[in-house]
Amino acid sequence: MQIAGNKCKVCGRNIVFSSEGKLCACCGTFVHLTCELRGICDVCGERFHQYERPKADPMREAILPPALRPAKSGGPLLAGLLILFTALLVGIAYYGLMALWASGH
């Protein structure tokens, strides 16, 4: 559940940053860290949960050289199209020369 943007139960002001507040997941009570120093909710008696920063994943954020990137480019498609185009030109030239030879020119 998102902590930032909710009203503190004790002072009534908005919690601006998630790191400034804590919440009770059981009853949905939000409080500032400075307003409620105890770790237990007054409403239901459950423990408060504080914002935990997500763990950094260096491999996900790494800059990879082009050789290690997954092949999502159109290079293989372009190579295949060039091969087909070359084969088409060779075929046209071959049949054109065969037609000229058959006609006697």
Backbone as JSON, one array per atom type, in Angstrom:
{
  "sequence": "MQIAGNKCKVCGRNIVFSSEGKLCACCGTFVHLTCELRGICDVCGERFHQYERPKADPMREAILPPALRPAKSGGPLLAGLLILFTALLVGIAYYGLMALWASGH",
  "N": [[0.83, -1.17, 0.0], [0.46, 2.3, -0.65], [2.18, 4.81, 1.06], [2.81, 7.57, 0.97], [1.01, 10.62, 0.46], [-1.24, 10.09, 1.94], [-3.29, 10.88, 4.84], [-2.06, 11.67, 8.07], [-2.99, 9.99, 11.01], [-2.66, 11.05, 13.53], [-1.78, 13.86, 13.48], [-3.16, 14.87, 11.28], [-2.13, 15.98, 8.96], [-0.87, 15.72, 5.56], [1.11, 12.94, 4.51], [4.04, 13.38, 3.02], [6.38, 12.17, 1.84], [7.15, 8.73, 1.35], [9.04, 7.71, 3.05], [8.69, 9.17, 5.34], [6.56, 8.23, 6.78], [4.47, 5.61, 8.25], [2.5, 2.59, 8.14], [-0.43, 0.76, 9.12], [-1.16, -2.3, 8.07], [-3.29, -3.87, 8.66], [-5.56, -2.35, 9.63], [-5.41, -0.08, 8.06], [-4.37, 2.37, 8.92], [-2.55, 5.39, 8.82], [0.41, 7.03, 9.8], [2.73, 9.67, 10.73], [6.24, 9.14, 11.17], [7.35, 10.67, 13.19], [5.14, 11.45, 14.64], [3.98, 9.2, 15.83], [5.7, 7.28, 17.83], [5.84, 4.71, 18.74], [5.86, 1.24, 17.73], [3.48, -0.04, 17.36], [0.1, -0.2, 16.36], [-2.47, 1.99, 17.46], [-5.15, 1.56, 17.0], [-5.77, -1.15, 16.19], [-3.8, -2.74, 17.29], [-1.83, -4.07, 15.88], [1.43, -4.47, 14.27], [3.17, -1.66, 12.88], [4.03, -0.97, 9.46], [6.85, 0.07, 7.73], [8.12, 2.1, 5.03], [10.06, 0.4, 2.69], [12.89, 0.59, 0.88], [13.29, -0.47, -2.49], [15.39, -3.22, -3.4], [18.49, -2.79, -5.04], [19.25, -3.78, -8.34], [21.97, -4.5, -9.91], [22.59, -5.76, -12.34], [20.33, -5.44, -13.9], [20.28, -2.75, -14.31], [22.6, -2.24, -15.64], [24.82, -1.05, -18.18], [25.04, -2.48, -21.19], [27.42, -3.73, -23.53], [27.13, -3.62, -27.15], [27.6, -6.2, -28.21], [26.71, -7.96, -26.26], [24.02, -7.52, -26.01], [20.57, -8.5, -26.4], [19.4, -9.9, -29.48], [17.5, -7.84, -31.1], [17.3, -6.46, -33.32], [16.85, -5.45, -36.79], [18.69, -6.64, -38.37], [19.17, -9.45, -39.19], [16.87, -9.82, -40.77], [17.23, -7.86, -42.74], [19.59, -8.84, -43.97], [18.59, -11.24, -45.04], [16.71, -10.22, -46.88], [18.44, -8.85, -48.61], [19.86, -11.0, -49.69], [17.79, -12.36, -51.05], [17.07, -10.33, -52.92], [19.45, -10.13, -54.37], [19.55, -12.72, -55.44], [17.26, -12.59, -57.05], [18.03, -10.63, -58.93], [20.21, -11.96, -60.12], [18.86, -14.14, -61.22], [17.14, -12.83, -63.08], [19.09, -11.72, -64.8], [20.3, -14.08, -65.71], [18.16, -15.46, -67.05], [17.6, -13.5, -68.91], [19.98, -13.43, -70.44], [19.91, -16.06, -71.41], [17.62, -15.91, -72.99], [18.47, -14.07, -74.92], [20.54, -15.53, -76.11], [19.16, -17.72, -77.11], [17.64, -16.48, -79.06], [19.47, -15.8, -80.92], [21.06, -13.55, -81.06]],
  "CA": [[0.0, 0.0, 0.0], [1.26, 3.5, -0.76], [2.15, 5.61, 2.28], [2.81, 8.98, 0.6], [-0.26, 11.15, -0.02], [-2.31, 9.8, 2.91], [-3.31, 11.75, 6.02], [-1.61, 11.11, 9.35], [-4.09, 9.84, 11.96], [-2.39, 11.83, 14.73], [-1.76, 15.31, 13.25], [-4.09, 15.24, 10.21], [-1.44, 16.5, 7.77], [-0.51, 14.7, 4.56], [2.45, 12.35, 4.52], [4.56, 13.78, 1.71], [7.29, 11.14, 1.34], [6.91, 7.42, 1.96], [10.01, 7.48, 4.12], [8.28, 9.95, 6.51], [5.42, 7.65, 7.46], [4.32, 4.16, 8.38], [1.1, 2.22, 8.03], [-0.89, -0.51, 9.66], [-1.81, -3.01, 6.96], [-4.51, -4.52, 9.16], [-6.71, -1.43, 9.67], [-5.24, 1.0, 7.09], [-4.02, 3.61, 9.61], [-1.29, 5.99, 8.4], [0.95, 8.01, 10.75], [4.11, 10.1, 10.55], [7.19, 8.5, 12.08], [7.56, 11.54, 14.33], [3.89, 11.58, 15.41], [3.75, 7.95, 16.58], [7.03, 6.69, 18.0], [5.73, 3.27, 19.01], [5.75, 0.4, 16.54], [2.21, -0.77, 17.4], [-1.06, 0.62, 16.02], [-3.41, 2.24, 18.55], [-6.51, 1.13, 16.63], [-5.96, -2.61, 16.18], [-2.75, -3.42, 18.04], [-0.87, -4.74, 14.99], [2.67, -3.73, 14.04], [3.23, -0.76, 11.73], [4.97, -1.3, 8.39], [7.49, 1.25, 7.18], [8.55, 2.03, 3.64], [11.35, -0.25, 2.45], [13.4, 0.9, -0.45], [13.55, -1.7, -3.26], [16.8, -3.62, -3.54], [19.08, -2.46, -6.33], [19.66, -4.9, -9.17], [22.97, -3.91, -10.8], [22.59, -6.35, -13.69], [19.19, -4.89, -14.63], [20.57, -1.36, -14.62], [23.92, -2.15, -16.25], [24.91, -0.68, -19.59], [25.67, -3.61, -21.86], [27.97, -3.46, -24.86], [26.28, -4.15, -28.21], [27.79, -7.64, -28.44], [26.01, -8.74, -25.24], [22.59, -7.19, -26.02], [19.76, -9.46, -27.15], [19.2, -9.54, -30.89], [16.17, -7.33, -31.37], [17.44, -5.57, -34.46], [16.38, -5.95, -38.07], [19.86, -7.08, -39.14], [18.95, -10.71, -39.89], [15.84, -9.62, -41.8], [17.86, -7.11, -43.82], [20.49, -9.75, -44.67], [17.76, -12.15, -45.84], [16.15, -9.46, -48.01], [19.52, -8.6, -49.57], [20.13, -12.27, -50.38], [16.68, -12.57, -52.0], [17.18, -9.34, -53.98], [20.59, -10.53, -55.21], [19.13, -13.92, -56.19], [16.32, -12.15, -58.07], [18.8, -9.97, -60.0], [20.98, -12.99, -60.83], [17.88, -14.9, -62.01], [16.74, -12.01, -64.23], [20.22, -11.64, -65.73], [20.48, -15.4, -66.31], [17.1, -15.72, -68.04], [17.77, -12.53, -70.0], [21.06, -13.92, -71.31], [19.43, -17.27, -72.08], [16.69, -15.49, -74.05], [19.26, -13.48, -76.01], [21.28, -16.6, -76.76], [18.19, -18.54, -77.85], [17.15, -15.75, -80.21], [20.57, -15.74, -81.87], [21.74, -12.25, -81.1]],
  "C": [[0.88, 1.24, 0.0], [1.09, 4.36, 0.49], [2.03, 7.09, 1.94], [1.44, 9.39, 0.06], [-1.43, 10.88, 0.91], [-2.19, 10.72, 4.11], [-2.86, 10.99, 7.26], [-2.79, 11.09, 10.32], [-3.91, 10.76, 13.17], [-2.51, 13.34, 14.47], [-2.7, 15.78, 12.15], [-3.45, 15.82, 8.98], [-1.1, 15.36, 6.82], [0.91, 14.21, 4.79], [3.0, 12.56, 3.12], [5.43, 12.69, 1.09], [7.0, 9.83, 2.06], [7.84, 7.15, 3.12], [9.67, 8.25, 5.39], [7.18, 9.27, 7.32], [5.48, 6.15, 7.58], [2.83, 3.86, 8.37], [0.82, 0.92, 8.75], [-1.67, -1.19, 8.55], [-3.13, -3.64, 7.38], [-5.71, -3.58, 9.09], [-6.57, -0.25, 8.72], [-4.94, 2.34, 7.73], [-2.65, 4.08, 9.15], [-0.87, 7.01, 9.45], [2.34, 8.43, 10.32], [5.0, 9.34, 11.53], [7.39, 9.33, 13.34], [6.31, 11.7, 15.19], [3.63, 10.35, 16.29], [5.07, 7.22, 16.67], [6.97, 5.19, 18.25], [5.57, 2.5, 17.7], [4.44, -0.36, 16.45], [1.07, 0.21, 17.17], [-1.99, 0.76, 17.23], [-4.8, 1.66, 18.27], [-6.68, -0.37, 16.78], [-4.88, -3.38, 16.93], [-1.73, -4.18, 17.2], [0.37, -3.86, 14.81], [2.54, -2.84, 12.81], [4.25, -1.29, 10.73], [5.53, 0.01, 7.85], [7.88, 1.0, 5.73], [9.92, 1.37, 3.57], [11.75, 0.02, 1.02], [13.68, -0.39, -1.21], [15.05, -1.96, -3.39], [17.28, -3.3, -4.96], [19.51, -3.73, -7.06], [20.67, -4.37, -10.19], [22.96, -4.5, -12.2], [21.44, -5.78, -14.53], [19.49, -3.48, -15.11], [21.9, -1.17, -15.35], [23.8, -1.73, -17.72], [25.69, -1.8, -20.27], [26.26, -3.19, -23.19], [27.09, -4.12, -25.92], [26.41, -5.65, -28.42], [27.02, -8.5, -27.45], [24.51, -8.46, -25.2], [21.82, -8.26, -26.78], [19.51, -8.96, -28.57], [17.75, -9.15, -31.13], [16.2, -6.42, -32.6], [16.91, -6.22, -35.72], [17.52, -6.45, -38.95], [19.65, -8.4, -39.87], [17.91, -10.6, -41.01], [16.43, -8.88, -43.0], [18.8, -8.0, -44.63], [19.69, -10.72, -45.55], [17.16, -11.45, -47.05], [17.22, -9.16, -49.06], [19.87, -9.86, -50.36], [19.04, -12.55, -51.42], [16.76, -11.61, -53.18], [18.32, -9.69, -54.93], [20.23, -11.76, -56.05], [18.16, -13.54, -57.3], [17.05, -11.48, -59.23], [19.61, -10.99, -60.81], [20.03, -13.81, -61.72], [17.43, -14.13, -63.24], [17.86, -11.93, -65.25], [20.43, -12.98, -66.44], [19.43, -15.67, -67.4], [17.14, -14.72, -69.19], [18.86, -12.97, -70.97], [20.65, -15.18, -72.06], [18.47, -16.92, -73.22], [17.43, -14.88, -75.22], [20.03, -14.56, -76.78], [20.37, -17.47, -77.62], [17.7, -17.8, -79.1], [18.25, -15.54, -81.26], [21.26, -14.41, -81.92], [23.04, -12.27, -80.41]]
}
